[in-house]
Amino acid sequence: MTINEIQDQIIEEFSIYDEWLDKYEYLIELANTLDVIEDSKKTPDNIIQGCQSRVWLDAALDNDGTISFRADSDAIITKGIIALLIRVFNHQKPDDIVNAELYFVDEIGLSANLSPTRANGLVAMIKQIRYYALAFRALEKK
């Protein structure tokens, strides 16, 4: 699936919930589906700077030229947010990640319903995913 197809799917899933409390509960469900990062990868180098909670993110370039992400967080809502982002970006090509317009965040109302610290964390997570994509893209061009 393309990044936009996945975003559209997420928008559709969140549209069944009218209340943000229900959407938070769905984020918690998503957190429980996350393929978590191995404990050996929970290092200071893999912590996303700018998040109030601790969020670890690791990435690997697969043989097919796509990036695989694994993550974990010590806060359940934050873990749900990173699970959503990984769902969108996992197994995508670096160029597609760098050039993606993330419209689902506003469409589902996520950015408007996060506390300022969580919103900053969301931005930091997206930046870190894109930094990985830029780094892997640079490696591919060597």
CNS distance restraints for C-alpha pairs under 8 A (distance, minus, plus):
assign (resid   1 and name CA) (resid   5 and name CA) 6.04 0.50 0.50
assign (resid   1 and name CA) (resid   6 and name CA) 6.51 0.50 0.50
assign (resid   2 and name CA) (resid   6 and name CA) 6.33 0.50 0.50
assign (resid   2 and name CA) (resid  92 and name CA) 7.68 0.50 0.50
assign (resid   3 and name CA) (resid   7 and name CA) 6.20 0.50 0.50
assign (resid   3 and name CA) (resid  88 and name CA) 5.64 0.50 0.50
assign (resid   3 and name CA) (resid  89 and name CA) 6.63 0.50 0.50
assign (resid   3 and name CA) (resid  92 and name CA) 7.54 0.50 0.50
assign (resid   3 and name CA) (resid  96 and name CA) 7.67 0.50 0.50
assign (resid   3 and name CA) (resid  97 and name CA) 7.95 0.50 0.50
assign (resid   3 and name CA) (resid 100 and name CA) 7.22 0.50 0.50
assign (resid   4 and name CA) (resid   8 and name CA) 6.10 0.50 0.50
assign (resid   5 and name CA) (resid   9 and name CA) 6.23 0.50 0.50
assign (resid   6 and name CA) (resid  10 and name CA) 6.28 0.50 0.50
assign (resid   6 and name CA) (resid  87 and name CA) 7.55 0.50 0.50
assign (resid   6 and name CA) (resid  88 and name CA) 5.77 0.50 0.50
assign (resid   7 and name CA) (resid  11 and name CA) 6.21 0.50 0.50
assign (resid   7 and name CA) (resid  88 and name CA) 6.48 0.50 0.50
assign (resid   7 and name CA) (resid 102 and name CA) 7.74 0.50 0.50
assign (resid   7 and name CA) (resid 103 and name CA) 7.46 0.50 0.50
assign (resid   7 and name CA) (resid 104 and name CA) 5.43 0.50 0.50
assign (resid   8 and name CA) (resid  12 and name CA) 6.21 0.50 0.50
assign (resid   8 and name CA) (resid 104 and name CA) 7.14 0.50 0.50
assign (resid   9 and name CA) (resid  13 and name CA) 6.25 0.50 0.50
assign (resid  10 and name CA) (resid  14 and name CA) 6.20 0.50 0.50
assign (resid  10 and name CA) (resid 104 and name CA) 7.16 0.50 0.50
assign (resid  11 and name CA) (resid  15 and name CA) 6.07 0.50 0.50
assign (resid  11 and name CA) (resid 104 and name CA) 6.08 0.50 0.50
assign (resid  11 and name CA) (resid 107 and name CA) 6.58 0.50 0.50
assign (resid  11 and name CA) (resid 108 and name CA) 5.75 0.50 0.50
assign (resid  12 and name CA) (resid  16 and name CA) 7.21 0.50 0.50
assign (resid  14 and name CA) (resid  23 and name CA) 6.68 0.50 0.50
assign (resid  14 and name CA) (resid 108 and name CA) 6.21 0.50 0.50
assign (resid  15 and name CA) (resid 108 and name CA) 7.17 0.50 0.50
assign (resid  17 and name CA) (resid  22 and name CA) 6.04 0.50 0.50
assign (resid  17 and name CA) (resid  23 and name CA) 6.18 0.50 0.50
assign (resid  18 and name CA) (resid  22 and name CA) 7.40 0.50 0.50
assign (resid  19 and name CA) (resid  23 and name CA) 6.65 0.50 0.50
assign (resid  20 and name CA) (resid  24 and name CA) 6.09 0.50 0.50
assign (resid  20 and name CA) (resid 113 and name CA) 7.62 0.50 0.50
assign (resid  21 and name CA) (resid  25 and name CA) 6.33 0.50 0.50
assign (resid  22 and name CA) (resid  26 and name CA) 6.27 0.50 0.50
assign (resid  23 and name CA) (resid  27 and name CA) 6.23 0.50 0.50
assign (resid  24 and name CA) (resid  28 and name CA) 6.30 0.50 0.50
assign (resid  24 and name CA) (resid  77 and name CA) 7.15 0.50 0.50
assign (resid  25 and name CA) (resid  29 and name CA) 6.37 0.50 0.50
assign (resid  26 and name CA) (resid  30 and name CA) 6.24 0.50 0.50
assign (resid  27 and name CA) (resid  31 and name CA) 6.18 0.50 0.50
assign (resid  27 and name CA) (resid  77 and name CA) 6.30 0.50 0.50
assign (resid  27 and name CA) (resid  80 and name CA) 4.66 0.50 0.50
assign (resid  27 and name CA) (resid  81 and name CA) 6.76 0.50 0.50
assign (resid  28 and name CA) (resid  32 and name CA) 6.60 0.50 0.50
assign (resid  28 and name CA) (resid  76 and name CA) 6.09 0.50 0.50
assign (resid  28 and name CA) (resid  77 and name CA) 5.91 0.50 0.50
assign (resid  28 and name CA) (resid  79 and name CA) 7.69 0.50 0.50
assign (resid  28 and name CA) (resid  80 and name CA) 5.49 0.50 0.50
assign (resid  29 and name CA) (resid  33 and name CA) 6.90 0.50 0.50
assign (resid  29 and name CA) (resid  80 and name CA) 7.38 0.50 0.50
assign (resid  30 and name CA) (resid  34 and name CA) 6.77 0.50 0.50
assign (resid  30 and name CA) (resid  80 and name CA) 5.27 0.50 0.50
assign (resid  30 and name CA) (resid  83 and name CA) 6.31 0.50 0.50
assign (resid  30 and name CA) (resid  84 and name CA) 7.24 0.50 0.50
assign (resid  31 and name CA) (resid  76 and name CA) 6.44 0.50 0.50
assign (resid  31 and name CA) (resid  77 and name CA) 7.30 0.50 0.50
assign (resid  31 and name CA) (resid  79 and name CA) 5.07 0.50 0.50
assign (resid  31 and name CA) (resid  80 and name CA) 3.92 0.50 0.50
assign (resid  31 and name CA) (resid  81 and name CA) 7.53 0.50 0.50
assign (resid  31 and name CA) (resid  82 and name CA) 7.94 0.50 0.50
assign (resid  31 and name CA) (resid  83 and name CA) 5.84 0.50 0.50
assign (resid  32 and name CA) (resid  80 and name CA) 7.69 0.50 0.50
assign (resid  33 and name CA) (resid  83 and name CA) 7.61 0.50 0.50
assign (resid  34 and name CA) (resid  70 and name CA) 7.97 0.50 0.50
assign (resid  34 and name CA) (resid  71 and name CA) 7.57 0.50 0.50
assign (resid  34 and name CA) (resid  72 and name CA) 7.75 0.50 0.50
assign (resid  34 and name CA) (resid  79 and name CA) 7.93 0.50 0.50
assign (resid  34 and name CA) (resid  80 and name CA) 7.97 0.50 0.50
assign (resid  34 and name CA) (resid  83 and name CA) 5.56 0.50 0.50
assign (resid  35 and name CA) (resid  70 and name CA) 6.16 0.50 0.50
assign (resid  35 and name CA) (resid  71 and name CA) 7.13 0.50 0.50
assign (resid  36 and name CA) (resid  70 and name CA) 5.66 0.50 0.50
assign (resid  36 and name CA) (resid  71 and name CA) 5.13 0.50 0.50
assign (resid  36 and name CA) (resid  72 and name CA) 5.21 0.50 0.50
assign (resid  37 and name CA) (resid  41 and name CA) 6.37 0.50 0.50
assign (resid  37 and name CA) (resid  42 and name CA) 7.15 0.50 0.50
assign (resid  37 and name CA) (resid  56 and name CA) 7.41 0.50 0.50
assign (resid  37 and name CA) (resid  57 and name CA) 7.23 0.50 0.50
assign (resid  37 and name CA) (resid  58 and name CA) 7.01 0.50 0.50
assign (resid  37 and name CA) (resid  70 and name CA) 4.89 0.50 0.50
assign (resid  37 and name CA) (resid  71 and name CA) 4.79 0.50 0.50
assign (resid  37 and name CA) (resid  72 and name CA) 5.84 0.50 0.50
assign (resid  38 and name CA) (resid  42 and name CA) 6.89 0.50 0.50
assign (resid  41 and name CA) (resid  46 and name CA) 6.95 0.50 0.50
assign (resid  41 and name CA) (resid  56 and name CA) 7.85 0.50 0.50
assign (resid  41 and name CA) (resid  58 and name CA) 7.12 0.50 0.50
assign (resid  42 and name CA) (resid  46 and name CA) 6.32 0.50 0.50
assign (resid  42 and name CA) (resid  47 and name CA) 7.36 0.50 0.50
assign (resid  42 and name CA) (resid  56 and name CA) 5.97 0.50 0.50
assign (resid  43 and name CA) (resid  47 and name CA) 6.71 0.50 0.50
assign (resid  43 and name CA) (resid  56 and name CA) 7.62 0.50 0.50
assign (resid  46 and name CA) (resid  55 and name CA) 8.00 0.50 0.50
assign (resid  46 and name CA) (resid  56 and name CA) 5.04 0.50 0.50
assign (resid  46 and name CA) (resid  57 and name CA) 5.36 0.50 0.50
assign (resid  46 and name CA) (resid  58 and name CA) 6.18 0.50 0.50
assign (resid  47 and name CA) (resid  54 and name CA) 6.54 0.50 0.50
assign (resid  47 and name CA) (resid  55 and name CA) 5.48 0.50 0.50
assign (resid  47 and name CA) (resid  56 and name CA) 4.40 0.50 0.50
assign (resid  47 and name CA) (resid  57 and name CA) 6.49 0.50 0.50
assign (resid  48 and name CA) (resid  54 and name CA) 7.29 0.50 0.50
assign (resid  48 and name CA) (resid  55 and name CA) 5.65 0.50 0.50
assign (resid  48 and name CA) (resid  56 and name CA) 6.09 0.50 0.50
assign (resid  48 and name CA) (resid  57 and name CA) 6.91 0.50 0.50
assign (resid  48 and name CA) (resid 124 and name CA) 6.74 0.50 0.50
assign (resid  48 and name CA) (resid 125 and name CA) 6.56 0.50 0.50
assign (resid  48 and name CA) (resid 128 and name CA) 6.86 0.50 0.50
assign (resid  49 and name CA) (resid 124 and name CA) 6.74 0.50 0.50
assign (resid  50 and name CA) (resid 120 and name CA) 6.56 0.50 0.50
assign (resid  50 and name CA) (resid 121 and name CA) 5.58 0.50 0.50
assign (resid  50 and name CA) (resid 124 and name CA) 5.64 0.50 0.50
assign (resid  51 and name CA) (resid  55 and name CA) 7.06 0.50 0.50
assign (resid  51 and name CA) (resid 117 and name CA) 7.15 0.50 0.50
assign (resid  51 and name CA) (resid 118 and name CA) 6.96 0.50 0.50
assign (resid  51 and name CA) (resid 120 and name CA) 6.64 0.50 0.50
assign (resid  51 and name CA) (resid 121 and name CA) 4.04 0.50 0.50
assign (resid  51 and name CA) (resid 122 and name CA) 7.62 0.50 0.50
assign (resid  51 and name CA) (resid 124 and name CA) 6.68 0.50 0.50
assign (resid  51 and name CA) (resid 125 and name CA) 7.90 0.50 0.50
assign (resid  52 and name CA) (resid 117 and name CA) 6.28 0.50 0.50
assign (resid  52 and name CA) (resid 118 and name CA) 7.01 0.50 0.50
assign (resid  52 and name CA) (resid 121 and name CA) 6.66 0.50 0.50
assign (resid  53 and name CA) (resid  73 and name CA) 6.97 0.50 0.50
assign (resid  53 and name CA) (resid  74 and name CA) 6.39 0.50 0.50
assign (resid  53 and name CA) (resid  75 and name CA) 6.11 0.50 0.50
assign (resid  53 and name CA) (resid  78 and name CA) 7.28 0.50 0.50
assign (resid  54 and name CA) (resid  73 and name CA) 5.50 0.50 0.50
assign (resid  54 and name CA) (resid  74 and name CA) 5.72 0.50 0.50
assign (resid  54 and name CA) (resid  75 and name CA) 7.45 0.50 0.50
assign (resid  55 and name CA) (resid  71 and name CA) 7.08 0.50 0.50
assign (resid  55 and name CA) (resid  72 and name CA) 5.75 0.50 0.50
assign (resid  55 and name CA) (resid  73 and name CA) 4.33 0.50 0.50
assign (resid  55 and name CA) (resid  74 and name CA) 6.90 0.50 0.50
assign (resid  55 and name CA) (resid  78 and name CA) 7.72 0.50 0.50
assign (resid  55 and name CA) (resid  79 and name CA) 7.62 0.50 0.50
assign (resid  56 and name CA) (resid  71 and name CA) 5.30 0.50 0.50
assign (resid  56 and name CA) (resid  72 and name CA) 5.37 0.50 0.50
assign (resid  56 and name CA) (resid  73 and name CA) 6.31 0.50 0.50
assign (resid  57 and name CA) (resid  69 and name CA) 7.02 0.50 0.50
assign (resid  57 and name CA) (resid  70 and name CA) 5.87 0.50 0.50
assign (resid  57 and name CA) (resid  71 and name CA) 4.40 0.50 0.50
assign (resid  57 and name CA) (resid  72 and name CA) 6.89 0.50 0.50
assign (resid  58 and name CA) (resid  69 and name CA) 5.75 0.50 0.50
assign (resid  58 and name CA) (resid  70 and name CA) 5.35 0.50 0.50
assign (resid  58 and name CA) (resid  71 and name CA) 6.26 0.50 0.50
assign (resid  59 and name CA) (resid  67 and name CA) 6.50 0.50 0.50
assign (resid  59 and name CA) (resid  68 and name CA) 5.52 0.50 0.50
assign (resid  59 and name CA) (resid  69 and name CA) 4.47 0.50 0.50
assign (resid  59 and name CA) (resid  70 and name CA) 6.42 0.50 0.50
assign (resid  59 and name CA) (resid 132 and name CA) 6.92 0.50 0.50
assign (resid  60 and name CA) (resid  67 and name CA) 5.58 0.50 0.50
assign (resid  60 and name CA) (resid  68 and name CA) 5.28 0.50 0.50
assign (resid  60 and name CA) (resid  69 and name CA) 6.65 0.50 0.50
assign (resid  61 and name CA) (resid  65 and name CA) 6.24 0.50 0.50
assign (resid  61 and name CA) (resid  66 and name CA) 5.86 0.50 0.50
assign (resid  61 and name CA) (resid  67 and name CA) 4.58 0.50 0.50
assign (resid  61 and name CA) (resid  68 and name CA) 6.41 0.50 0.50
assign (resid  61 and name CA) (resid 136 and name CA) 6.79 0.50 0.50
assign (resid  62 and name CA) (resid  66 and name CA) 5.40 0.50 0.50
assign (resid  62 and name CA) (resid  67 and name CA) 5.80 0.50 0.50
assign (resid  62 and name CA) (resid  68 and name CA) 6.75 0.50 0.50
assign (resid  65 and name CA) (resid  93 and name CA) 6.08 0.50 0.50
assign (resid  65 and name CA) (resid  94 and name CA) 7.87 0.50 0.50
assign (resid  66 and name CA) (resid  90 and name CA) 7.89 0.50 0.50
assign (resid  66 and name CA) (resid  91 and name CA) 4.93 0.50 0.50
assign (resid  66 and name CA) (resid  92 and name CA) 4.84 0.50 0.50
assign (resid  66 and name CA) (resid  93 and name CA) 4.35 0.50 0.50
assign (resid  66 and name CA) (resid  94 and name CA) 6.68 0.50 0.50
assign (resid  67 and name CA) (resid  89 and name CA) 7.94 0.50 0.50
assign (resid  67 and name CA) (resid  90 and name CA) 6.18 0.50 0.50
assign (resid  67 and name CA) (resid  91 and name CA) 5.03 0.50 0.50
assign (resid  67 and name CA) (resid  92 and name CA) 5.79 0.50 0.50
assign (resid  67 and name CA) (resid  93 and name CA) 6.30 0.50 0.50
assign (resid  67 and name CA) (resid  94 and name CA) 6.91 0.50 0.50
assign (resid  67 and name CA) (resid 133 and name CA) 7.52 0.50 0.50
assign (resid  68 and name CA) (resid  90 and name CA) 5.22 0.50 0.50
assign (resid  68 and name CA) (resid  91 and name CA) 5.31 0.50 0.50
assign (resid  68 and name CA) (resid  92 and name CA) 7.87 0.50 0.50
assign (resid  69 and name CA) (resid  86 and name CA) 6.35 0.50 0.50
assign (resid  69 and name CA) (resid  89 and name CA) 7.95 0.50 0.50
assign (resid  69 and name CA) (resid  90 and name CA) 5.77 0.50 0.50
assign (resid  69 and name CA) (resid  91 and name CA) 7.92 0.50 0.50
assign (resid  70 and name CA) (resid  86 and name CA) 7.58 0.50 0.50
assign (resid  71 and name CA) (resid  82 and name CA) 7.16 0.50 0.50
assign (resid  71 and name CA) (resid  83 and name CA) 7.73 0.50 0.50
assign (resid  72 and name CA) (resid  79 and name CA) 6.11 0.50 0.50
assign (resid  72 and name CA) (resid  82 and name CA) 7.79 0.50 0.50
assign (resid  73 and name CA) (resid  78 and name CA) 6.46 0.50 0.50
assign (resid  73 and name CA) (resid  79 and name CA) 5.02 0.50 0.50
assign (resid  74 and name CA) (resid  78 and name CA) 7.90 0.50 0.50
assign (resid  74 and name CA) (resid  79 and name CA) 7.32 0.50 0.50
assign (resid  75 and name CA) (resid  79 and name CA) 6.02 0.50 0.50
assign (resid  76 and name CA) (resid  80 and name CA) 6.23 0.50 0.50
assign (resid  77 and name CA) (resid  81 and name CA) 6.32 0.50 0.50
assign (resid  78 and name CA) (resid  82 and name CA) 6.27 0.50 0.50
assign (resid  78 and name CA) (resid 118 and name CA) 7.45 0.50 0.50
assign (resid  79 and name CA) (resid  83 and name CA) 6.06 0.50 0.50
assign (resid  80 and name CA) (resid  84 and name CA) 6.28 0.50 0.50
assign (resid  81 and name CA) (resid  85 and name CA) 6.40 0.50 0.50
assign (resid  81 and name CA) (resid 122 and name CA) 7.36 0.50 0.50
assign (resid  82 and name CA) (resid  86 and name CA) 6.03 0.50 0.50
assign (resid  82 and name CA) (resid 122 and name CA) 7.98 0.50 0.50
assign (resid  82 and name CA) (resid 125 and name CA) 7.15 0.50 0.50
assign (resid  83 and name CA) (resid  87 and name CA) 6.09 0.50 0.50
assign (resid  84 and name CA) (resid  88 and name CA) 6.44 0.50 0.50
assign (resid  85 and name CA) (resid  89 and name CA) 6.20 0.50 0.50
assign (resid  85 and name CA) (resid 126 and name CA) 7.50 0.50 0.50
assign (resid  86 and name CA) (resid  90 and name CA) 5.17 0.50 0.50
assign (resid  89 and name CA) (resid  97 and name CA) 6.41 0.50 0.50
assign (resid  92 and name CA) (resid  96 and name CA) 6.55 0.50 0.50
assign (resid  92 and name CA) (resid  97 and name CA) 6.65 0.50 0.50
assign (resid  93 and name CA) (resid  97 and name CA) 6.41 0.50 0.50
assign (resid  93 and name CA) (resid 133 and name CA) 7.82 0.50 0.50
assign (resid  94 and name CA) (resid  98 and name CA) 6.18 0.50 0.50
assign (resid  94 and name CA) (resid 133 and name CA) 4.45 0.50 0.50
assign (resid  94 and name CA) (resid 134 and name CA) 6.59 0.50 0.50
assign (resid  94 and name CA) (resid 136 and name CA) 6.57 0.50 0.50
assign (resid  94 and name CA) (resid 137 and name CA) 5.60 0.50 0.50
assign (resid  95 and name CA) (resid  99 and name CA) 6.05 0.50 0.50
assign (resid  95 and name CA) (resid 133 and name CA) 7.16 0.50 0.50
assign (resid  95 and name CA) (resid 134 and name CA) 7.81 0.50 0.50
assign (resid  95 and name CA) (resid 137 and name CA) 6.91 0.50 0.50
assign (resid  96 and name CA) (resid 100 and name CA) 5.79 0.50 0.50
assign (resid  97 and name CA) (resid 129 and name CA) 7.99 0.50 0.50
assign (resid  97 and name CA) (resid 130 and name CA) 6.39 0.50 0.50
assign (resid  97 and name CA) (resid 133 and name CA) 6.37 0.50 0.50
assign (resid  98 and name CA) (resid 130 and name CA) 5.56 0.50 0.50
assign (resid  98 and name CA) (resid 133 and name CA) 6.31 0.50 0.50
assign (resid  98 and name CA) (resid 134 and name CA) 6.80 0.50 0.50
assign (resid 103 and name CA) (resid 107 and name CA) 6.20 0.50 0.50
assign (resid 104 and name CA) (resid 108 and name CA) 5.94 0.50 0.50
assign (resid 105 and name CA) (resid 109 and name CA) 6.35 0.50 0.50
assign (resid 105 and name CA) (resid 110 and name CA) 5.30 0.50 0.50
assign (resid 105 and name CA) (resid 111 and name CA) 6.03 0.50 0.50
assign (resid 106 and name CA) (resid 110 and name CA) 6.01 0.50 0.50
assign (resid 106 and name CA) (resid 111 and name CA) 5.88 0.50 0.50
assign (resid 106 and name CA) (resid 112 and name CA) 7.27 0.50 0.50
assign (resid 109 and name CA) (resid 113 and name CA) 6.24 0.50 0.50
assign (resid 110 and name CA) (resid 114 and name CA) 6.32 0.50 0.50
assign (resid 111 and name CA) (resid 119 and name CA) 6.16 0.50 0.50
assign (resid 114 and name CA) (resid 118 and name CA) 5.70 0.50 0.50
assign (resid 114 and name CA) (resid 119 and name CA) 5.55 0.50 0.50
assign (resid 115 and name CA) (resid 119 and name CA) 6.05 0.50 0.50
assign (resid 116 and name CA) (resid 120 and name CA) 6.16 0.50 0.50
assign (resid 117 and name CA) (resid 121 and name CA) 6.23 0.50 0.50
assign (resid 118 and name CA) (resid 122 and name CA) 6.14 0.50 0.50
assign (resid 119 and name CA) (resid 123 and name CA) 6.42 0.50 0.50
assign (resid 120 and name CA) (resid 124 and name CA) 6.23 0.50 0.50
assign (resid 121 and name CA) (resid 125 and name CA) 6.12 0.50 0.50
assign (resid 122 and name CA) (resid 126 and name CA) 6.31 0.50 0.50
assign (resid 123 and name CA) (resid 127 and name CA) 6.16 0.50 0.50
assign (resid 124 and name CA) (resid 128 and name CA) 6.15 0.50 0.50
assign (resid 125 and name CA) (resid 129 and name CA) 6.28 0.50 0.50
assign (resid 126 and name CA) (resid 130 and name CA) 6.22 0.50 0.50
assign (resid 127 and name CA) (resid 131 and name CA) 6.05 0.50 0.50
assign (resid 128 and name CA) (resid 132 and name CA) 6.30 0.50 0.50
assign (resid 129 and name CA) (resid 133 and name CA) 6.40 0.50 0.50
assign (resid 130 and name CA) (resid 134 and name CA) 6.11 0.50 0.50
assign (resid 131 and name CA) (resid 135 and name CA) 6.12 0.50 0.50
assign (resid 132 and name CA) (resid 136 and name CA) 6.14 0.50 0.50
assign (resid 133 and name CA) (resid 137 and name CA) 5.97 0.50 0.50
assign (resid 134 and name CA) (resid 138 and name CA) 6.18 0.50 0.50
assign (resid 135 and name CA) (resid 139 and name CA) 6.35 0.50 0.50
assign (resid 136 and name CA) (resid 140 and name CA) 6.22 0.50 0.50
assign (resid 137 and name CA) (resid 141 and name CA) 6.49 0.50 0.50
assign (resid 138 and name CA) (resid 142 and name CA) 6.72 0.50 0.50
